[in-house]
Amino acid sequence: MNPAAGGRRALRAVPAIRAALRDRMAAADLVFSQGPGNAAELAYQGARAGYAPIVGVGGDGTLQEVVNGLLRVPHPPPLGIVPVGTGNDFARGLALPATVEEAVCRIHEGAIGAVDVARCGIRYYLNVGGAGFDAQVAAAVNGRRWRWLQGPFPYLLCVLQELWRYTNQELVLHLDGHTLHRRALLVAVANGPFAAGGMRICPQAVPTDGLLDVCIVGDVARREVLALLPRVFTGGHARHPKVEFYRARTVQIEGPAQVRVHVDGESVGHLPGEFHIVPGGLRVIGVGSGHAAPTPQRKE
C-alpha cells in the first residue's frame, strides 16, 4: 500500500481493507511503502519470497511501481488491484471494481487474465506514456500537493497553467519503421484507453491486443486545446482534423532535447524516447473469464 495515494485516501481505507482481507483471505500481509520507488522494491521482495498474488493498493503510480518490481523476477505472480488513488485509470480501463470490498472480493474469486505491458527505456508502464505537452503537465502536477482534489481536477488546473508556457514542437516519429514528421502539441503512446483521471486519450486502446495506440495532437492553437479538452473525456477529440491515431509495436520519438517524456504521469526524462509493447507481459486478477476486453476498432 502507498499510504499517500489519493490524497491519503488509501490510508483512510486501511480499516476496510483489513476487514475485507480478514473476511476473504486465509492469510495476507499488509505492508506500506515508505516513499518513491519503495513499492517496487516491496513487490520484488514479496515475489521472491513466494507471495502470490501481490496486491497493489493505491493509484496508477503505485501500480506502475509494483509492476516494475514484479517484472524483475523470471515468473512474476499475478497482480491484484485495490484502486484507491487519484486517477485509477488502469483499473477503470479493465472495468475493475472501484470499492475496496468489491475489489478484494474480485481478487478472492481469482479469475486471472494476461494483459500487455508497455515499456519506455527500462521503465514499464500500464496506461499512457508520451512526449510533449502532457508530459509537461504531468511534471507540474507531480510538483504540487493535491490532497483536496481527486480525479482529473489537478490535471485540468495544470493544463490551464502550462498551456500559456508551452510551444508546439517539431517531432519525428518512427512507428514500426514508418516515419512521420509532425509539428505537434503532444504524442500519447497508450496501452490502455484512460489517463489523467478518466480522459479517453486513446479511446480504442485495448491492453490485450499486443499493440500500442498512438495519438498525435498536431499543431493546435491554445484556443483549440481549450475546445478539445472536454471532448477528450468521451473520445470526441478523435474527430478533430489535427488529431491522428496509429498503432504500432515500437514507437520512437525524436525532437528537441528539452521536450519531456512521461509514463503514466511520471517524468522519465526528455527526448529522444523509445516505446515498446510487451504482449501478455502481466497476469492480472479480475480480467479472466467473464471479463473480456472489447474488440478494438481503430482509425488508421
NUGU-395250 format. One record per residue (C-alpha): x, y, z; residue in one letter; residue number from 1. Coordinates in steps of 0.5 Angstrom, whole numbers, always signed. Each point is the difference from the previous one (the first is absolute). Layout:
BEGIN
X  Y  Z  a  NUM
...
% end
This chain:
BEGIN
+0  +0  +0  m  1
+2  +7  -2  n  2
-3  +4  +7  p  3
+1  +6  -4  a  4
-4  -2  -6  a  5
-7  +4  -2  g  6
+2  +6  +5  g  7
+1  -6  +6  r  8
-7  -3  -3  r  9
+4  -6  +1  a  10
+2  +1  +7  l  11
-7  +1  +2  r  12
-2  -6  -4  a  13
+4  -5  +5  v  14
-5  -2  +5  p  15
-5  -2  -6  a  16
+6  -4  -4  i  17
+2  -3  +7  r  18
-7  -2  +1  a  19
-1  -3  -7  a  20
+6  -4  +0  l  21
-2  -3  +6  r  22
-6  -2  -2  d  23
+2  -3  -7  r  24
+7  -2  +0  m  25
+3  -5  +5  a  26
+7  +4  +0  a  27
+2  +7  -2  a  28
+6  +4  +2  d  29
-1  +8  -1  l  30
+6  +4  -1  v  31
+1  +7  -1  f  32
+4  +4  -5  s  33
+5  +5  +3  q  34
+1  +4  -6  g  35
+1  +1  -7  p  36
+3  -7  -3  g  37
-1  -4  +6  n  38
-7  -3  -2  a  39
+4  -3  -6  a  40
+5  -3  +5  e  41
-5  -3  +5  l  42
-3  -3  -6  a  43
+6  -3  -3  y  44
+2  -3  +7  q  45
-7  -2  +1  g  46
+0  -4  -7  a  47
+7  -3  +2  r  48
-3  -2  +7  a  49
-6  -4  -4  g  50
-5  +4  +2  y  51
-6  +0  -5  a  52
-4  +4  -2  p  53
+4  +6  +1  i  54
-6  +6  +1  v  55
+2  +7  -1  g  56
-5  +5  +4  v  57
+1  +7  -3  g  58
-1  +3  -6  g  59
+4  +0  -7  d  60
+6  +2  +2  g  61
+0  -5  +6  t  62
-2  -6  -5  l  63
+6  +2  -5  q  64
+5  +0  +6  e  65
-3  -7  +1  v  66
+0  -3  -7  v  67
+8  +3  +0  n  68
+1  -4  +6  g  69
-4  -7  -2  l  70
+4  +0  -7  l  71
+6  +0  +3  r  72
-1  -8  +1  v  73
+0  -5  -5  p  74
-7  -3  +1  h  75
-4  +6  +4  p  76
-6  -1  +4  p  77
-7  +3  -2  p  78
-2  +7  +2  l  79
-6  +1  +4  g  80
-2  +8  +0  i  81
-4  +4  +5  v  82
-1  +6  -3  p  83
+1  +6  +5  v  84
+4  +5  -4  g  85
-2  +7  -3  t  86
-1  -3  -7  g  87
+0  -7  +0  n  88
+0  -1  -8  d  89
+3  -7  -1  f  90
-6  -3  +5  a  91
-5  +5  -4  r  92
+2  -3  -7  g  93
+0  -7  +3  l  94
-7  +1  +3  a  95
+2  -2  +7  l  96
-4  +2  +6  p  97
+1  +7  +3  a  98
-1  -2  +7  t  99
+4  -3  +5  v  100
-5  -6  +2  e  101
-1  -2  -8  e  102
+7  +1  -2  a  103
+2  -5  +6  v  104
-6  -5  -2  c  105
+3  +0  -7  r  106
+7  -2  +2  i  107
-3  -5  +4  h  108
-4  -3  -6  e  109
+7  -1  -3  g  110
-2  +1  -7  a  111
+6  +1  -4  i  112
+2  +3  -7  g  113
+6  +2  -3  a  114
+1  +8  -2  v  115
+5  +3  -4  d  116
+5  +5  +3  v  117
+4  +6  -4  a  118
+7  +2  +1  r  119
+4  +6  +0  c  120
+7  -1  +0  g  121
+1  -4  +6  i  122
-7  +2  +4  r  123
-6  -4  -1  y  124
-7  +3  +0  y  125
-7  -2  -1  l  126
-4  +6  -3  n  127
+2  +6  -4  v  128
+7  +3  -1  g  129
+3  +5  -5  g  130
+3  +6  -1  a  131
-1  +8  +0  g  132
-6  +4  +3  f  133
-3  -6  +4  d  134
+7  -1  +3  a  135
+1  +7  +2  q  136
-7  +0  +3  v  137
+2  -7  +4  a  138
+6  +4  +3  a  139
-4  +5  +2  a  140
-5  -4  +3  v  141
+5  -4  +4  n  142
+4  +6  +2  g  143
-6  +2  +5  r  144
-4  -3  +5  r  145
-8  -1  -2  w  146
-2  -4  +7  r  147
-7  +4  -1  w  148
-1  -2  -7  l  149
-2  -6  -4  q  150
-1  -3  -7  g  151
+2  +5  -6  p  152
+0  +6  +4  f  153
+7  +1  +2  p  154
+2  -2  -8  y  155
-5  +5  -2  l  156
+3  +6  +4  l  157
+7  -1  -2  c  158
-3  -1  -7  v  159
-2  +8  +0  l  160
+6  +2  +4  q  161
+5  -4  -5  e  162
-4  +2  -7  l  163
+3  +7  +0  w  164
+7  -2  +1  r  165
+0  -6  -5  y  166
+2  +1  -7  t  167
-1  -6  -5  n  168
+6  -4  -2  q  169
+3  -3  -7  e  170
+0  -7  +1  l  171
+2  -6  -4  v  172
-4  -7  +2  l  173
+2  -7  -2  h  174
-6  -5  +0  l  175
+3  -7  -1  d  176
+5  +3  -5  g  177
-5  +5  -4  h  178
+2  +7  +1  t  179
-4  +7  +2  l  180
+2  +7  +0  h  181
-5  +4  +4  r  182
-1  +7  +4  r  183
-4  -3  +6  a  184
-2  +2  +7  l  185
+1  -7  +2  l  186
+0  -7  -1  v  187
-3  -5  +4  a  188
+2  -8  +0  v  189
-5  -4  +3  a  190
-1  -7  +2  n  191
-7  +2  +4  g  192
-5  +5  -2  p  193
+0  +4  +6  f  194
+4  +6  +3  a  195
+0  +5  +5  a  196
-6  -2  +4  g  197
-5  -2  -6  g  198
+3  +3  -6  m  199
-1  -4  -6  r  200
+6  +2  -4  i  201
+1  -6  -4  c  202
-8  -3  +0  p  203
+1  -6  -4  q  204
+7  -3  +4  a  205
-1  -7  +3  v  206
+5  -2  +5  p  207
-1  -7  -3  t  208
+2  +1  -8  d  209
+7  +0  +0  g  210
+1  +7  -3  l  211
+1  +7  +2  l  212
-5  +5  -1  d  213
+3  +7  -2  v  214
-4  +6  +0  c  215
+3  +6  -3  i  216
-3  +7  +1  v  217
+3  +5  -5  g  218
+2  +7  -1  d  219
-7  +2  +4  v  220
+0  +7  +3  a  221
-2  +2  +7  r  222
-7  +1  -1  r  223
-1  -6  -4  e  224
+3  -4  +6  v  225
-5  +3  +5  l  226
-5  -2  -5  a  227
+3  -7  -1  l  228
+1  -1  +8  l  229
-8  -2  +2  p  230
+0  -5  -6  r  231
+6  -4  +2  v  232
-5  -3  +6  f  233
-4  -3  -6  t  234
+5  -1  -5  g  235
-3  +5  -4  g  236
+6  +3  -2  h  237
+1  -5  -5  a  238
-4  +3  -5  r  239
+5  +7  +0  h  240
+3  +0  -6  p  241
+7  +2  +3  k  242
+0  -7  +5  v  243
+2  -6  -3  e  244
+0  -7  +2  f  245
+5  -6  -2  y  246
+2  -7  +3  r  247
+7  -3  +1  a  248
+4  -5  +4  r  249
+6  +5  +0  t  250
+0  +8  +0  v  251
+6  +4  +0  q  252
-1  +8  +1  i  253
+6  +5  -1  e  254
+0  +7  +1  g  255
+2  +6  +4  p  256
+4  -2  +6  a  257
-4  +4  +5  q  258
-6  -4  -2  v  259
-2  -4  +6  r  260
-2  -7  +0  v  261
-5  -4  +5  h  262
-3  -6  +1  v  263
-7  -1  +4  d  264
+1  +7  +2  g  265
+7  -1  +3  e  266
+6  +4  -3  s  267
+5  -5  -3  v  268
+5  +6  -4  g  269
+0  +3  -6  h  270
+0  -2  -8  l  271
+2  -4  -3  p  272
-5  -5  +2  g  273
-1  -7  -2  e  274
-6  -4  +2  f  275
-2  -8  -1  h  276
-5  -5  +2  i  277
+1  -6  +4  v  278
-6  -4  -2  p  279
-3  -4  +5  g  280
+5  +2  +5  g  281
-4  +0  +6  l  282
-5  -4  +3  r  283
-6  +4  +4  v  284
-5  -3  +4  i  285
-7  +2  -2  g  286
+1  +0  -7  v  287
-1  -7  -1  g  288
-6  -4  -2  s  289
-6  +4  -1  g  290
+4  +7  +0  h  291
+2  +0  -7  a  292
+2  +6  -3  a  293
-4  +4  -6  p  294
+2  -1  -7  t  295
+5  +5  -3  p  296
-3  +5  -6  q  297
+5  +5  -2  r  298
+1  +6  -4  k  299
+7  -2  -4  e  300
% end
